[in-house]
Amino acid sequence: MRSSRVVPVIAMAHSVLVCLASLWLVSNFLSLSSPALAISSCGGSCQTLNDCSGQLICINGKCKDDPDVGTHTCGGGSSPTTPSPPSSSSSKPAILTNINFEKGGDGGGPSECDSEYHDNSERIVALSTRWYNNGSRCGKMIKITAPNGKTTSAKVVDECDKADGCRNNIVDGSDGVWDALGLDTDIGEVHVTWSMS
């Protein structure tokens, strides 16, 4: 009699353990599969540029001030201080996207720097909010290097605004930029590096 009661109790305990293990696996899978949904502040953990808030960037797995922009958000201040001059020697990894700066193009309204539309054959770019840095790079030339080894210079005329959904590692380039780099705009996105010219 005694052995017939033990078997159902063991079976029930086994079922409970299987359920708990399943819940644990699902919760861990969900937390690992969507790290980009979490936006971290100073010192928070990150894996990509998009994991950090504001003008912070991901350095060695932690959200920190961007040395290229010169912010001091994490250094005790509550807002960025006046940026230091942009470094001309450091290349920054970015994603080059294609945008039409002409009136009626997918760039939206006129360019932020000069309130004008531009011919898409010009070599011009819009930089992500953190690199645009409140317009401090307006009218300045940057050098872009593609994976095929080709480089070109381009003039900063606009901001790819984070408030409008732009990721913080984007260089929006005109057809002129893509042509100069020997890239096909149908690709959509290309990993590049850029620096101040």
C-alpha positions in Angstrom: 0.0 0.0 0.0 2.7 2.4 0.9 4.6 2.1 -2.4 1.4 2.9 -4.4 1.2 6.4 -2.8 4.8 7.2 -3.3 4.7 6.9 -7.1 2.1 9.7 -7.6 3.9 12.0 -5.2 7.2 11.5 -7.1 5.4 12.0 -10.4 3.9 15.2 -9.1 7.2 16.5 -7.8 8.8 15.7 -11.2 6.1 17.6 -13.0 6.5 20.7 -10.7 10.3 20.6 -11.3 9.8 20.4 -15.1 7.4 23.4 -15.0 9.8 25.5 -12.9 12.8 24.6 -15.2 10.7 25.6 -18.2 9.7 28.9 -16.7 13.3 29.6 -15.8 14.5 28.9 -19.4 11.8 31.0 -20.9 12.5 34.0 -18.7 16.2 33.8 -19.4 15.6 33.5 -23.1 13.4 36.6 -23.1 15.9 38.6 -21.2 18.7 37.7 -23.5 16.8 38.0 -26.7 15.9 41.7 -26.3 18.7 43.6 -24.7 18.3 46.5 -27.2 14.9 47.3 -25.7 16.6 48.4 -22.5 18.1 51.9 -22.6 20.9 52.3 -20.0 22.2 55.4 -18.4 25.7 56.1 -17.0 27.5 53.0 -16.0 24.6 50.7 -17.2 25.4 47.6 -19.1 25.2 47.6 -22.9 26.2 45.6 -26.0 25.6 48.1 -28.8 25.5 51.8 -29.3 21.7 51.8 -29.2 21.6 50.4 -25.7 22.7 53.7 -24.2 20.6 56.8 -23.6 21.3 60.3 -24.8 24.8 61.0 -26.0 26.3 58.1 -24.1 28.1 55.3 -26.0 28.8 51.7 -25.2 32.5 51.3 -24.2 33.7 47.9 -22.9 30.1 46.9 -22.0 29.2 50.0 -20.0 27.4 53.2 -21.1 29.8 56.1 -20.8 30.4 59.6 -22.0 31.3 59.9 -25.7 34.9 61.2 -25.8 34.4 62.4 -29.4 31.5 64.6 -28.4 33.0 65.7 -25.1 30.0 65.2 -22.9 30.4 64.9 -19.1 27.0 63.4 -18.2 28.5 60.6 -16.2 31.2 62.8 -14.6 28.8 64.2 -12.0 26.9 66.8 -14.1 23.3 66.3 -15.0 23.6 67.6 -18.5 26.3 67.6 -21.2 28.9 70.4 -20.9 30.3 72.3 -23.8 31.8 69.8 -26.1 35.6 69.6 -26.7 36.7 70.0 -30.3 36.1 66.9 -32.4 39.0 64.6 -32.8 40.2 64.5 -36.4 42.4 61.4 -36.0 39.9 58.9 -34.5 37.7 56.9 -36.8 34.3 56.0 -35.5 32.4 52.9 -36.7 29.0 53.7 -38.2 26.2 52.4 -40.4 25.9 54.3 -43.7 22.3 54.6 -44.9 21.0 56.3 -48.0 18.7 59.4 -47.8 17.4 61.9 -50.4 18.0 65.5 -49.3 16.0 66.9 -52.2 12.6 68.6 -51.8 10.0 65.7 -51.6 12.8 63.2 -50.8 12.7 60.9 -47.8 14.9 63.3 -45.8 11.7 65.2 -44.7 12.1 68.9 -44.5 15.0 71.2 -45.3 18.4 70.4 -43.9 18.9 71.4 -40.2 22.2 73.2 -40.8 21.1 75.7 -43.5 17.3 75.3 -43.8 17.8 74.3 -47.5 17.2 71.3 -49.7 20.2 69.8 -51.5 20.8 68.1 -54.8 21.2 64.4 -54.0 24.3 64.2 -56.2 26.2 66.4 -53.7 28.4 64.5 -51.2 26.4 65.4 -48.1 25.4 63.6 -44.9 23.2 63.8 -41.8 24.8 62.6 -38.6 23.1 60.9 -35.6 22.1 63.2 -32.8 25.1 62.5 -30.7 27.6 63.1 -33.5 25.6 66.1 -34.9 26.2 67.5 -31.4 23.7 70.4 -31.4 24.9 71.5 -34.8 28.6 71.9 -33.9 29.5 69.9 -37.0 27.3 71.8 -39.4 29.2 72.6 -42.6 32.2 70.6 -41.6 33.7 67.9 -43.8 34.0 64.3 -42.7 35.9 61.4 -44.3 34.0 58.2 -44.8 35.7 54.8 -45.5 33.8 51.9 -46.9 34.6 48.2 -46.5 35.8 48.1 -50.1 38.6 50.5 -49.1 37.3 53.5 -51.0 37.0 56.8 -49.1 35.2 60.1 -49.8 34.7 63.4 -48.0 31.2 64.7 -47.3 29.7 67.9 -45.8 27.5 67.7 -42.7 24.2 69.4 -43.5 21.7 67.7 -41.3 20.8 65.7 -38.2 19.5 62.1 -38.2 17.4 62.9 -35.1 17.2 60.2 -32.3 13.8 61.7 -31.4 12.5 60.7 -34.8 13.8 57.1 -34.4 17.3 57.4 -35.8 19.8 55.0 -34.2 22.8 56.7 -32.6 25.4 55.2 -35.0 24.0 56.4 -38.3 25.6 58.4 -41.1 22.8 59.2 -43.6 24.5 59.7 -47.0 23.3 61.1 -50.3 23.5 59.3 -53.6 26.6 61.3 -54.2 28.3 59.8 -51.1 27.3 56.2 -52.1 28.5 56.8 -55.7 31.8 58.1 -54.5 32.3 55.1 -52.4 31.3 52.7 -55.2 28.4 51.3 -53.2 25.0 50.2 -54.4 22.2 52.1 -52.7 19.9 49.0 -53.0 22.0 47.4 -50.2 20.4 49.8 -47.8 23.0 49.8 -45.0 26.8 49.4 -45.0 29.2 49.4 -42.1 31.7 52.2 -42.5 34.1 54.3 -40.5 34.2 58.1 -40.4 36.4 60.8 -39.0 36.6 64.6 -39.3 38.5 65.7 -42.4 
